[in-house]
Amino acid sequence: MLRSQPEPIPRYDRPVVLIWGEAGDYFPLADARRLASEFPCATLVSVPGANTWVPVDSPVAVADAIVNFVPTPVP
């Protein structure tokens, strides 16, 4: 379980993308949801079948998530 986040995270107002493997036991998806909730402008992309090393388990999913995220306008 993640500890309470320091104050800078909620103040970071730029878009953030979290790409998270759904099959990882060490870093469960619940941790990703909690971390994403700390950022005011976060997008969580969960990758089915991927473990901790999502770029190794599913490089295409990571590339797709980045391509979809990059055009996100910055408020």
mmCIF file as gemmi writes it, N, C-alpha and C atoms, coordinates in Angstrom:
data_model
loop_
_atom_site.group_PDB
_atom_site.id
_atom_site.type_symbol
_atom_site.label_atom_id
_atom_site.label_alt_id
_atom_site.label_comp_id
_atom_site.label_asym_id
_atom_site.label_entity_id
_atom_site.label_seq_id
_atom_site.pdbx_PDB_ins_code
_atom_site.Cartn_x
_atom_site.Cartn_y
_atom_site.Cartn_z
_atom_site.occupancy
_atom_site.B_iso_or_equiv
_atom_site.pdbx_formal_charge
_atom_site.auth_seq_id
_atom_site.auth_asym_id
_atom_site.pdbx_PDB_model_num
ATOM 1 N N . MET Axp A 1 ? 0.843 -1.182 0 1 0 ? 1 A 1
ATOM 2 C CA . MET Axp A 1 ? 0 0 0 1 0 ? 1 A 1
ATOM 3 C C . MET Axp A 1 ? 0.888 1.245 0 1 0 ? 1 A 1
ATOM 4 N N . LEU Axp A 2 ? 0.472 2.243 -0.752 1 0 ? 2 A 1
ATOM 5 C CA . LEU Axp A 2 ? 1.235 3.475 -0.829 1 0 ? 2 A 1
ATOM 6 C C . LEU Axp A 2 ? 1.042 4.307 0.425 1 0 ? 2 A 1
ATOM 7 N N . ARG Axp A 3 ? 2.096 4.971 0.821 1 0 ? 3 A 1
ATOM 8 C CA . ARG Axp A 3 ? 1.985 5.897 1.944 1 0 ? 3 A 1
ATOM 9 C C . ARG Axp A 3 ? 1.363 7.198 1.461 1 0 ? 3 A 1
ATOM 10 N N . SER Axp A 4 ? 0.994 8.052 2.38 1 0 ? 4 A 1
ATOM 11 C CA . SER Axp A 4 ? 0.454 9.362 2.01 1 0 ? 4 A 1
ATOM 12 C C . SER Axp A 4 ? 1.474 10.097 1.156 1 0 ? 4 A 1
ATOM 13 N N . GLN Axp A 5 ? 0.981 10.748 0.126 1 0 ? 5 A 1
ATOM 14 C CA . GLN Axp A 5 ? 1.857 11.452 -0.796 1 0 ? 5 A 1
ATOM 15 C C . GLN Axp A 5 ? 2.222 12.825 -0.24 1 0 ? 5 A 1
ATOM 16 N N . PRO Axp A 6 ? 3.435 13.278 -0.544 1 0 ? 6 A 1
ATOM 17 C CA . PRO Axp A 6 ? 3.807 14.624 -0.114 1 0 ? 6 A 1
ATOM 18 C C . PRO Axp A 6 ? 2.967 15.665 -0.852 1 0 ? 6 A 1
ATOM 19 N N . GLU Axp A 7 ? 2.91 16.83 -0.32 1 0 ? 7 A 1
ATOM 20 C CA . GLU Axp A 7 ? 2.093 17.922 -0.856 1 0 ? 7 A 1
ATOM 21 C C . GLU Axp A 7 ? 2.35 18.245 -2.335 1 0 ? 7 A 1
ATOM 22 N N . PRO Axp A 8 ? 3.557 18.127 -2.888 1 0 ? 8 A 1
ATOM 23 C CA . PRO Axp A 8 ? 3.769 18.532 -4.289 1 0 ? 8 A 1
ATOM 24 C C . PRO Axp A 8 ? 2.9 17.79 -5.305 1 0 ? 8 A 1
ATOM 25 N N . ILE Axp A 9 ? 2.51 16.555 -5.042 1 0 ? 9 A 1
ATOM 26 C CA . ILE Axp A 9 ? 1.724 15.823 -6.036 1 0 ? 9 A 1
ATOM 27 C C . ILE Axp A 9 ? 0.38 16.508 -6.299 1 0 ? 9 A 1
ATOM 28 N N . PRO Axp A 10 ? -0.429 16.82 -5.309 1 0 ? 10 A 1
ATOM 29 C CA . PRO Axp A 10 ? -1.702 17.485 -5.614 1 0 ? 10 A 1
ATOM 30 C C . PRO Axp A 10 ? -1.529 18.856 -6.272 1 0 ? 10 A 1
ATOM 31 N N . ARG Axp A 11 ? -0.397 19.492 -6.056 1 0 ? 11 A 1
ATOM 32 C CA . ARG Axp A 11 ? -0.159 20.809 -6.66 1 0 ? 11 A 1
ATOM 33 C C . ARG Axp A 11 ? 0.322 20.698 -8.102 1 0 ? 11 A 1
ATOM 34 N N . TYR Axp A 12 ? 0.752 19.51 -8.537 1 0 ? 12 A 1
ATOM 35 C CA . TYR Axp A 12 ? 1.222 19.331 -9.904 1 0 ? 12 A 1
ATOM 36 C C . TYR Axp A 12 ? -0.002 19.309 -10.815 1 0 ? 12 A 1
ATOM 37 N N . ASP Axp A 13 ? -0.171 20.359 -11.607 1 0 ? 13 A 1
ATOM 38 C CA . ASP Axp A 13 ? -1.414 20.507 -12.363 1 0 ? 13 A 1
ATOM 39 C C . ASP Axp A 13 ? -1.288 20.171 -13.848 1 0 ? 13 A 1
ATOM 40 N N . ARG Axp A 14 ? -0.229 19.515 -14.234 1 0 ? 14 A 1
ATOM 41 C CA . ARG Axp A 14 ? -0.043 19.117 -15.628 1 0 ? 14 A 1
ATOM 42 C C . ARG Axp A 14 ? -0.585 17.704 -15.822 1 0 ? 14 A 1
ATOM 43 N N . PRO Axp A 15 ? -0.913 17.34 -17.064 1 0 ? 15 A 1
ATOM 44 C CA . PRO Axp A 15 ? -1.396 15.983 -17.32 1 0 ? 15 A 1
ATOM 45 C C . PRO Axp A 15 ? -0.343 14.922 -16.983 1 0 ? 15 A 1
ATOM 46 N N . VAL Axp A 16 ? -0.818 13.834 -16.436 1 0 ? 16 A 1
ATOM 47 C CA . VAL Axp A 16 ? 0.031 12.707 -16.046 1 0 ? 16 A 1
ATOM 48 C C . VAL Axp A 16 ? -0.61 11.437 -16.593 1 0 ? 16 A 1
ATOM 49 N N . VAL Axp A 17 ? 0.205 10.543 -17.14 1 0 ? 17 A 1
ATOM 50 C CA . VAL Axp A 17 ? -0.316 9.245 -17.551 1 0 ? 17 A 1
ATOM 51 C C . VAL Axp A 17 ? 0.388 8.166 -16.732 1 0 ? 17 A 1
ATOM 52 N N . LEU Axp A 18 ? -0.396 7.264 -16.189 1 0 ? 18 A 1
ATOM 53 C CA . LEU Axp A 18 ? 0.132 6.109 -15.471 1 0 ? 18 A 1
ATOM 54 C C . LEU Axp A 18 ? -0.228 4.879 -16.293 1 0 ? 18 A 1
ATOM 55 N N . ILE Axp A 19 ? 0.77 4.12 -16.694 1 0 ? 19 A 1
ATOM 56 C CA . ILE Axp A 19 ? 0.552 2.895 -17.468 1 0 ? 19 A 1
ATOM 57 C C . ILE Axp A 19 ? 0.878 1.745 -16.534 1 0 ? 19 A 1
ATOM 58 N N . TRP Axp A 20 ? -0.116 0.94 -16.206 1 0 ? 20 A 1
ATOM 59 C CA . TRP Axp A 20 ? 0.005 -0.012 -15.103 1 0 ? 20 A 1
ATOM 60 C C . TRP Axp A 20 ? -0.432 -1.402 -15.545 1 0 ? 20 A 1
ATOM 61 N N . GLY Axp A 21 ? 0.357 -2.393 -15.184 1 0 ? 21 A 1
ATOM 62 C CA . GLY Axp A 21 ? 0.003 -3.778 -15.49 1 0 ? 21 A 1
ATOM 63 C C . GLY Axp A 21 ? -1.046 -4.319 -14.539 1 0 ? 21 A 1
ATOM 64 N N . GLU Axp A 22 ? -2.052 -4.97 -15.085 1 0 ? 22 A 1
ATOM 65 C CA . GLU Axp A 22 ? -3.128 -5.531 -14.262 1 0 ? 22 A 1
ATOM 66 C C . GLU Axp A 22 ? -2.732 -6.831 -13.571 1 0 ? 22 A 1
ATOM 67 N N . ALA Axp A 23 ? -1.708 -7.525 -14.074 1 0 ? 23 A 1
ATOM 68 C CA . ALA Axp A 23 ? -1.364 -8.84 -13.538 1 0 ? 23 A 1
ATOM 69 C C . ALA Axp A 23 ? -0.277 -8.792 -12.471 1 0 ? 23 A 1
ATOM 70 N N . GLY Axp A 24 ? 0.218 -7.617 -12.149 1 0 ? 24 A 1
ATOM 71 C CA . GLY Axp A 24 ? 1.287 -7.514 -11.159 1 0 ? 24 A 1
ATOM 72 C C . GLY Axp A 24 ? 0.779 -7.699 -9.748 1 0 ? 24 A 1
ATOM 73 N N . ASP Axp A 25 ? 1.446 -8.552 -8.989 1 0 ? 25 A 1
ATOM 74 C CA . ASP Axp A 25 ? 1.069 -8.758 -7.59 1 0 ? 25 A 1
ATOM 75 C C . ASP Axp A 25 ? 1.748 -7.756 -6.661 1 0 ? 25 A 1
ATOM 76 N N . TYR Axp A 26 ? 2.954 -7.331 -7.022 1 0 ? 26 A 1
ATOM 77 C CA . TYR Axp A 26 ? 3.714 -6.451 -6.144 1 0 ? 26 A 1
ATOM 78 C C . TYR Axp A 26 ? 3.16 -5.025 -6.164 1 0 ? 26 A 1
ATOM 79 N N . PHE Axp A 27 ? 2.715 -4.574 -7.337 1 0 ? 27 A 1
ATOM 80 C CA . PHE Axp A 27 ? 2.108 -3.254 -7.483 1 0 ? 27 A 1
ATOM 81 C C . PHE Axp A 27 ? 0.684 -3.437 -8.01 1 0 ? 27 A 1
ATOM 82 N N . PRO Axp A 28 ? -0.274 -3.679 -7.129 1 0 ? 28 A 1
ATOM 83 C CA . PRO Axp A 28 ? -1.643 -3.939 -7.583 1 0 ? 28 A 1
ATOM 84 C C . PRO Axp A 28 ? -2.291 -2.704 -8.209 1 0 ? 28 A 1
ATOM 85 N N . LEU Axp A 29 ? -3.292 -2.959 -9.024 1 0 ? 29 A 1
ATOM 86 C CA . LEU Axp A 29 ? -4.001 -1.891 -9.72 1 0 ? 29 A 1
ATOM 87 C C . LEU Axp A 29 ? -4.639 -0.909 -8.738 1 0 ? 29 A 1
ATOM 88 N N . ALA Axp A 30 ? -4.997 -1.36 -7.561 1 0 ? 30 A 1
ATOM 89 C CA . ALA Axp A 30 ? -5.553 -0.458 -6.549 1 0 ? 30 A 1
ATOM 90 C C . ALA Axp A 30 ? -4.559 0.644 -6.192 1 0 ? 30 A 1
ATOM 91 N N . ASP Axp A 31 ? -3.269 0.321 -6.177 1 0 ? 31 A 1
ATOM 92 C CA . ASP Axp A 31 ? -2.246 1.345 -5.914 1 0 ? 31 A 1
ATOM 93 C C . ASP Axp A 31 ? -2.227 2.38 -7.031 1 0 ? 31 A 1
ATOM 94 N N . ALA Axp A 32 ? -2.395 1.923 -8.264 1 0 ? 32 A 1
ATOM 95 C CA . ALA Axp A 32 ? -2.412 2.844 -9.407 1 0 ? 32 A 1
ATOM 96 C C . ALA Axp A 32 ? -3.602 3.785 -9.313 1 0 ? 32 A 1
ATOM 97 N N . ARG Axp A 33 ? -4.746 3.244 -8.954 1 0 ? 33 A 1
ATOM 98 C CA . ARG Axp A 33 ? -5.94 4.082 -8.822 1 0 ? 33 A 1
ATOM 99 C C . ARG Axp A 33 ? -5.752 5.134 -7.732 1 0 ? 33 A 1
ATOM 100 N N . ARG Axp A 34 ? -5.155 4.72 -6.643 1 0 ? 34 A 1
ATOM 101 C CA . ARG Axp A 34 ? -4.924 5.655 -5.544 1 0 ? 34 A 1
ATOM 102 C C . ARG Axp A 34 ? -3.93 6.735 -5.953 1 0 ? 34 A 1
ATOM 103 N N . LEU Axp A 35 ? -2.847 6.338 -6.605 1 0 ? 35 A 1
ATOM 104 C CA . LEU Axp A 35 ? -1.852 7.309 -7.058 1 0 ? 35 A 1
ATOM 105 C C . LEU Axp A 35 ? -2.467 8.27 -8.071 1 0 ? 35 A 1
ATOM 106 N N . ALA Axp A 36 ? -3.237 7.762 -9.007 1 0 ? 36 A 1
ATOM 107 C CA . ALA Axp A 36 ? -3.886 8.613 -10.006 1 0 ? 36 A 1
ATOM 108 C C . ALA Axp A 36 ? -4.823 9.619 -9.344 1 0 ? 36 A 1
ATOM 109 N N . SER Axp A 37 ? -5.474 9.204 -8.274 1 0 ? 37 A 1
ATOM 110 C CA . SER Axp A 37 ? -6.403 10.109 -7.593 1 0 ? 37 A 1
ATOM 111 C C . SER Axp A 37 ? -5.692 11.273 -6.908 1 0 ? 37 A 1
ATOM 112 N N . GLU Axp A 38 ? -4.404 11.149 -6.678 1 0 ? 38 A 1
ATOM 113 C CA . GLU Axp A 38 ? -3.636 12.214 -6.039 1 0 ? 38 A 1
ATOM 114 C C . GLU Axp A 38 ? -3.306 13.361 -7.001 1 0 ? 38 A 1
ATOM 115 N N . PHE Axp A 39 ? -3.302 13.066 -8.293 1 0 ? 39 A 1
ATOM 116 C CA . PHE Axp A 39 ? -3.003 14.086 -9.299 1 0 ? 39 A 1
ATOM 117 C C . PHE Axp A 39 ? -4.308 14.69 -9.804 1 0 ? 39 A 1
ATOM 118 N N . PRO Axp A 40 ? -4.357 16.004 -9.959 1 0 ? 40 A 1
ATOM 119 C CA . PRO Axp A 40 ? -5.595 16.615 -10.435 1 0 ? 40 A 1
ATOM 120 C C . PRO Axp A 40 ? -5.913 16.313 -11.899 1 0 ? 40 A 1
ATOM 121 N N . CYS Axp A 41 ? -4.915 15.927 -12.678 1 0 ? 41 A 1
ATOM 122 C CA . CYS Axp A 41 ? -5.132 15.716 -14.109 1 0 ? 41 A 1
ATOM 123 C C . CYS Axp A 41 ? -4.423 14.432 -14.559 1 0 ? 41 A 1
ATOM 124 N N . ALA Axp A 42 ? -4.851 13.289 -14.008 1 0 ? 42 A 1
ATOM 125 C CA . ALA Axp A 42 ? -4.191 12.014 -14.3 1 0 ? 42 A 1
ATOM 126 C C . ALA Axp A 42 ? -5.071 11.127 -15.166 1 0 ? 42 A 1
ATOM 127 N N . THR Axp A 43 ? -4.399 10.349 -16.008 1 0 ? 43 A 1
ATOM 128 C CA . THR Axp A 43 ? -5.039 9.324 -16.815 1 0 ? 43 A 1
ATOM 129 C C . THR Axp A 43 ? -4.386 7.998 -16.448 1 0 ? 43 A 1
ATOM 130 N N . LEU Axp A 44 ? -5.194 7.02 -16.116 1 0 ? 44 A 1
ATOM 131 C CA . LEU Axp A 44 ? -4.682 5.692 -15.791 1 0 ? 44 A 1
ATOM 132 C C . LEU Axp A 44 ? -4.997 4.755 -16.949 1 0 ? 44 A 1
ATOM 133 N N . VAL Axp A 45 ? -3.948 4.125 -17.472 1 0 ? 45 A 1
ATOM 134 C CA . VAL Axp A 45 ? -4.102 3.129 -18.523 1 0 ? 45 A 1
ATOM 135 C C . VAL Axp A 45 ? -3.7 1.795 -17.924 1 0 ? 45 A 1
ATOM 136 N N . SER Axp A 46 ? -4.659 0.903 -17.754 1 0 ? 46 A 1
ATOM 137 C CA . SER Axp A 46 ? -4.338 -0.418 -17.219 1 0 ? 46 A 1
ATOM 138 C C . SER Axp A 46 ? -4.141 -1.374 -18.393 1 0 ? 46 A 1
ATOM 139 N N . VAL Axp A 47 ? -3.132 -2.225 -18.262 1 0 ? 47 A 1
ATOM 140 C CA . VAL Axp A 47 ? -2.76 -3.126 -19.35 1 0 ? 47 A 1
ATOM 141 C C . VAL Axp A 47 ? -3.024 -4.569 -18.906 1 0 ? 47 A 1
ATOM 142 N N . PRO Axp A 48 ? -4.043 -5.204 -19.485 1 0 ? 48 A 1
ATOM 143 C CA . PRO Axp A 48 ? -4.356 -6.589 -19.113 1 0 ? 48 A 1
ATOM 144 C C . PRO Axp A 48 ? -3.192 -7.526 -19.422 1 0 ? 48 A 1
ATOM 145 N N . GLY Axp A 49 ? -2.911 -8.427 -18.497 1 0 ? 49 A 1
ATOM 146 C CA . GLY Axp A 49 ? -1.871 -9.431 -18.698 1 0 ? 49 A 1
ATOM 147 C C . GLY Axp A 49 ? -0.458 -8.955 -18.422 1 0 ? 49 A 1
ATOM 148 N N . ALA Axp A 50 ? -0.257 -7.655 -18.246 1 0 ? 50 A 1
ATOM 149 C CA . ALA Axp A 50 ? 1.086 -7.129 -17.992 1 0 ? 50 A 1
ATOM 150 C C . ALA Axp A 50 ? 1.383 -7.146 -16.496 1 0 ? 50 A 1
ATOM 151 N N . ASN Axp A 51 ? 2.637 -7.426 -16.167 1 0 ? 51 A 1
ATOM 152 C CA . ASN Axp A 51 ? 3.085 -7.422 -14.782 1 0 ? 51 A 1
ATOM 153 C C . ASN Axp A 51 ? 3.755 -6.093 -14.464 1 0 ? 51 A 1
ATOM 154 N N . THR Axp A 52 ? 4.737 -6.125 -13.576 1 0 ? 52 A 1
ATOM 155 C CA . THR Axp A 52 ? 5.415 -4.916 -13.132 1 0 ? 52 A 1
ATOM 156 C C . THR Axp A 52 ? 6.133 -4.201 -14.271 1 0 ? 52 A 1
ATOM 157 N N . TRP Axp A 53 ? 6.796 -4.932 -15.122 1 0 ? 53 A 1
ATOM 158 C CA . TRP Axp A 53 ? 7.562 -4.329 -16.219 1 0 ? 53 A 1
ATOM 159 C C . TRP Axp A 53 ? 6.686 -4.258 -17.462 1 0 ? 53 A 1
ATOM 160 N N . VAL Axp A 54 ? 5.749 -3.34 -17.452 1 0 ? 54 A 1
ATOM 161 C CA . VAL Axp A 54 ? 4.773 -3.224 -18.533 1 0 ? 54 A 1
ATOM 162 C C . VAL Axp A 54 ? 5.444 -3.039 -19.896 1 0 ? 54 A 1
ATOM 163 N N . PRO Axp A 55 ? 6.511 -2.229 -20.035 1 0 ? 55 A 1
ATOM 164 C CA . PRO Axp A 55 ? 7.141 -2.077 -21.348 1 0 ? 55 A 1
ATOM 165 C C . PRO Axp A 55 ? 7.72 -3.379 -21.893 1 0 ? 55 A 1
ATOM 166 N N . VAL Axp A 56 ? 8.107 -4.289 -21.018 1 0 ? 56 A 1
ATOM 167 C CA . VAL Axp A 56 ? 8.643 -5.581 -21.459 1 0 ? 56 A 1
ATOM 168 C C . VAL Axp A 56 ? 7.488 -6.53 -21.803 1 0 ? 56 A 1
ATOM 169 N N . ASP Axp A 57 ? 6.456 -6.525 -20.95 1 0 ? 57 A 1
ATOM 170 C CA . ASP Axp A 57 ? 5.325 -7.437 -21.146 1 0 ? 57 A 1
ATOM 171 C C . ASP Axp A 57 ? 4.425 -7.022 -22.304 1 0 ? 57 A 1
ATOM 172 N N . SER Axp A 58 ? 4.288 -5.724 -22.52 1 0 ? 58 A 1
ATOM 173 C CA . SER Axp A 58 ? 3.35 -5.243 -23.537 1 0 ? 58 A 1
ATOM 174 C C . SER Axp A 58 ? 3.811 -3.918 -24.139 1 0 ? 58 A 1
ATOM 175 N N . PRO Axp A 59 ? 4.909 -3.949 -24.899 1 0 ? 59 A 1
ATOM 176 C CA . PRO Axp A 59 ? 5.457 -2.694 -25.44 1 0 ? 59 A 1
ATOM 177 C C . PRO Axp A 59 ? 4.493 -1.949 -26.358 1 0 ? 59 A 1
ATOM 178 N N . VAL Axp A 60 ? 3.663 -2.664 -27.082 1 0 ? 60 A 1
ATOM 179 C CA . VAL Axp A 60 ? 2.715 -1.996 -27.98 1 0 ? 60 A 1
ATOM 180 C C . VAL Axp A 60 ? 1.676 -1.214 -27.169 1 0 ? 60 A 1
ATOM 181 N N . ALA Axp A 61 ? 1.211 -1.78 -26.074 1 0 ? 61 A 1
ATOM 182 C CA . ALA Axp A 61 ? 0.242 -1.085 -25.223 1 0 ? 61 A 1
ATOM 183 C C . ALA Axp A 61 ? 0.848 0.188 -24.642 1 0 ? 61 A 1
ATOM 184 N N . VAL Axp A 62 ? 2.123 0.122 -24.262 1 0 ? 62 A 1
ATOM 185 C CA . VAL Axp A 62 ? 2.802 1.309 -23.729 1 0 ? 62 A 1
ATOM 186 C C . VAL Axp A 62 ? 2.925 2.371 -24.816 1 0 ? 62 A 1
ATOM 187 N N . ALA Axp A 63 ? 3.367 1.975 -25.993 1 0 ? 63 A 1
ATOM 188 C CA . ALA Axp A 63 ? 3.509 2.924 -27.102 1 0 ? 63 A 1
ATOM 189 C C . ALA Axp A 63 ? 2.16 3.553 -27.445 1 0 ? 63 A 1
ATOM 190 N N . ASP Axp A 64 ? 1.121 2.749 -27.504 1 0 ? 64 A 1
ATOM 191 C CA . ASP Axp A 64 ? -0.217 3.271 -27.805 1 0 ? 64 A 1
ATOM 192 C C . ASP Axp A 64 ? -0.683 4.269 -26.745 1 0 ? 64 A 1
ATOM 193 N N . ALA Axp A 65 ? -0.434 3.947 -25.484 1 0 ? 65 A 1
ATOM 194 C CA . ALA Axp A 65 ? -0.842 4.84 -24.398 1 0 ? 65 A 1
ATOM 195 C C . ALA Axp A 65 ? -0.111 6.176 -24.492 1 0 ? 65 A 1
ATOM 196 N N . ILE Axp A 66 ? 1.158 6.138 -24.835 1 0 ? 66 A 1
ATOM 197 C CA . ILE Axp A 66 ? 1.929 7.375 -24.968 1 0 ? 66 A 1
ATOM 198 C C . ILE Axp A 66 ? 1.434 8.194 -26.155 1 0 ? 66 A 1
ATOM 199 N N . VAL Axp A 67 ? 1.208 7.525 -27.28 1 0 ? 67 A 1
ATOM 200 C CA . VAL Axp A 67 ? 0.705 8.227 -28.469 1 0 ? 67 A 1
ATOM 201 C C . VAL Axp A 67 ? -0.643 8.88 -28.179 1 0 ? 67 A 1
ATOM 202 N N . ASN Axp A 68 ? -1.51 8.182 -27.467 1 0 ? 68 A 1
ATOM 203 C CA . ASN Axp A 68 ? -2.818 8.753 -27.128 1 0 ? 68 A 1
ATOM 204 C C . ASN Axp A 68 ? -2.722 9.876 -26.104 1 0 ? 68 A 1
ATOM 205 N N . PHE Axp A 69 ? -1.701 9.839 -25.281 1 0 ? 69 A 1
ATOM 206 C CA . PHE Axp A 69 ? -1.557 10.835 -24.216 1 0 ? 69 A 1
ATOM 207 C C . PHE Axp A 69 ? -0.89 12.11 -24.692 1 0 ? 69 A 1
ATOM 208 N N . VAL Axp A 70 ? 0.086 12.012 -25.552 1 0 ? 70 A 1
ATOM 209 C CA . VAL Axp A 70 ? 0.907 13.164 -25.937 1 0 ? 70 A 1
ATOM 210 C C . VAL Axp A 70 ? 0.084 14.354 -26.424 1 0 ? 70 A 1
ATOM 211 N N . PRO Axp A 71 ? -0.958 14.165 -27.219 1 0 ? 71 A 1
ATOM 212 C CA . PRO Axp A 71 ? -1.696 15.348 -27.661 1 0 ? 71 A 1
ATOM 213 C C . PRO Axp A 71 ? -2.588 15.975 -26.588 1 0 ? 71 A 1
ATOM 214 N N . THR Axp A 72 ? -2.571 15.444 -25.39 1 0 ? 72 A 1
ATOM 215 C CA . THR Axp A 72 ? -3.402 15.999 -24.331 1 0 ? 72 A 1
ATOM 216 C C . THR Axp A 72 ? -3.058 17.475 -24.118 1 0 ? 72 A 1
ATOM 217 N N . PRO Axp A 73 ? -4.038 18.354 -24.251 1 0 ? 73 A 1
ATOM 218 C CA . PRO Axp A 73 ? -3.74 19.787 -24.068 1 0 ? 73 A 1
ATOM 219 C C . PRO Axp A 73 ? -3.392 20.094 -22.617 1 0 ? 73 A 1
ATOM 220 N N . VAL Axp A 74 ? -2.457 20.99 -22.446 1 0 ? 74 A 1
ATOM 221 C CA . VAL Axp A 74 ? -2.058 21.428 -21.108 1 0 ? 74 A 1
ATOM 222 C C . VAL Axp A 74 ? -2.897 22.644 -20.759 1 0 ? 74 A 1
ATOM 223 N N . PRO Axp A 75 ? -3.629 22.572 -19.635 1 0 ? 75 A 1
ATOM 224 C CA . PRO Axp A 75 ? -4.492 23.716 -19.277 1 0 ? 75 A 1
ATOM 225 C C . PRO Axp A 75 ? -3.685 24.954 -18.914 1 0 ? 75 A 1
